[in-house]
């Protein structure tokens, strides 16, 4: 099942693990081993929380709106240069208890992407940028604006999941991957009017983080 068609309340990525933990919880309940019942029951609830997959719809109908690709807290907003282009850099941190599904920021086409499999160090470790699992994706809007998104995993037993193909087209808010815990950086064109502040809470597929071609 592709990510964008994974619309069950629990993501298909969590089905097998949930079934195993549910079976073990039921087994220990029936045998009266209450300590193990509690442990595996707690693990089951945690997995159900991590892999929950709610429907999301933005209330904004403006074609130039950029929607957050990830749940979490905005850490910072900075100006930067990428390939000699000035861009706005919006950094978002998502915890293990945020919704983990990643969503495209607008109606777009996949310009390109690359995935680096690696470690899962804490992000305060200076080696995390070079060793941790990382996915970098380029989305191009119908009007030609290019937005880069970088996902960096942190201390999670669940790997980053990205299901994309070059030149694949997506509707705004479509699912394209999974990040259990980590940092996401969204690089917006210089002319974008960023509409969030550091410390704001955002939701993937719903929260507007900026507007392209803003005056």
N, C-alpha and C positions, 0 to 999 in steps of 0.2 A: 504494500500500500504506500503510495507516495505521500509526502508530508502534507501537501496542500489538500489532499483528499482525506486526511486523517481527522475526521470531524467527530469522533466519539468523545464522550465526556472524559474518558481516560485515553491518553495517547497510546497507540499501538506499540510504542517502544516499551511501555510498562506492563503490557499484558502478561508476559511470561513470568516476570519477577513477582507480580501481584498474585498470580495463580499459585506459584510455589509457596509464597509466604502465607497466603490464605489457607492453603491446604495444611501447612504445618501448624498454623494457629488453631484450625479446627481439630487437628489430631491431638494436640496437647490439651485442648479444652475437653475433649472426650475422654482422655486418659487421666484427667485430674492433675496434670503437672502444671500448676498455676503459674510458677515462676517463668517457665518457658512459654506458656500461653501469653503472659504479659509481654515478654521480650519480643516474640514474633508478631504479636498483635500491634505493638508499638512500631515495629519495622514496617508492617503492612500499611499502617496509617501514614507513615512518613513517605513511603513510595507512592501511595495514592495522592498525597499532597504534591509531590515533586512532578508527577506525570499527569496532573490534571490538565484538561484541555478545553477550556471554556470557549464559547463563541464570542467574538469581539466585533464591534462595528463602530466606526467613528461617526459622530453626529455632524462632522464638517463635510460639506459637499464641494468645497473649493478645489479646483483641479491643481492648483499650485501648492497645496498643503503637503507637508512632509510628516508622516506619522511615525511614531517611535516603533522601532523593530523589536524592542525588548522591554520587559518589565524591570523596574528598579528605581534607583535614586540618581538624579543628575549630580555628578561629582564636580564637574567643571565645564566651562565654556571658554575656549581660547581661539585665537587667531593663529594659523600655521600655514606652512607652504608645503605642498605636495606636488612633485614633478613640475616645479616652477609655477604652480598655480596657488594663489592665495585662497585659503579655505577656512571655514569655521569648524572647529573641532568640538563636538559635544560628547563628553565621556559619561557613561552610565554604568553603575554597578548593580548587578542583580544578585540576590542571595538565594540560598537553596530553597527558600520558602516562597519565592516569587514564582509566577507562572513561567515555565521554561521554554515554551514554544516561541520561535522567532518568526517575525512577519515582515513582509516587504513594505517599504515606506510609502509607495505610490504605485499607480499603474506603470509598469516598467518592463524592460527587457534586460536579461542578464548579460552584461558586457563581458564579464570574465570573473573567475574566482580561483583561489588556491587554498589548500588545506595543509597545515603542517602538524603531523602527529608528534606528540612529545610528552613531557612530564606534566605534573600538576602541582607545582610549587605555589606557596602563598605569594600573592602579588607584591608584598613588600620586599620579597627577595629580589635583589637586582638581576638575578639570572632568569627570572620568570619571563621577561620579554623575549628572550632568545631560546628558552628551552620548553616553555609550556605549549600545550596544544593551541593552535591558532588558525582561524579562518579569516580570509580577506575576500570581500565580494564587491563587485562594481555593478551598480544598477543604473540604467539610463532611462530617463523619462521619455514620454512621447514627444516632448519639446526639445529633447537633446541634452538636458541637464544630467550630469553624471554625479552620483553620490557613492562614496566608498564607505563600507562598513567593515570594521575589524572586531572579531570576537576572540577573546583570550580567556581560556579556561583557568579556574583556580580550585585547587584542593577538592576535587570531586571524583567519586568513583565512576561517574558517568561521562563518557567522552562526548565531545562536541559532535553533533550530527547535522550535516549539511547535505541536502538533496537538491541539486541544481544541475542544469545543463546550459552550456553557452548558447546564447540567443533565445533561451526559453522566455516566454512572456508570462507575466503575472498580473493579476488584479490586486489593487491596493488591499493590504491586510491578509493576503494569502500566506499560509504557513510555508516556510522554506527550511526550517531546521530546529535544532534543540540545543540549548545551553543551560545546564543545571545551575551552575554558579560561575561567575566570572565578571569580566569587564568588557563592555562594548563601546567602541568609539565610532561615531558617525561623523564623516567628513562631508560638509555641505559646501556648495559653491559660494564664492565670495559675496555674490549679490543676494544670498538668502537672508531673510529677516528671521533671526532666531527668536522663538516666542516662549522659551522656558528659561528659568534661572537655576543657578546652582542650588541644590537642596530640594528641588521639586521632585515629586513622585510621578512617574510616568507608567503607562500601561501599553503594551504592545498592541497594535491594531486599533488603538483608540486615541491616544494622546498626541496632539499636534505639537511638534517641536520646532517647526519653522515654516516659512513660506518662500518658495522659489521665485526668482525674478521680482523680488520686492523692490519698491522704489526707494 
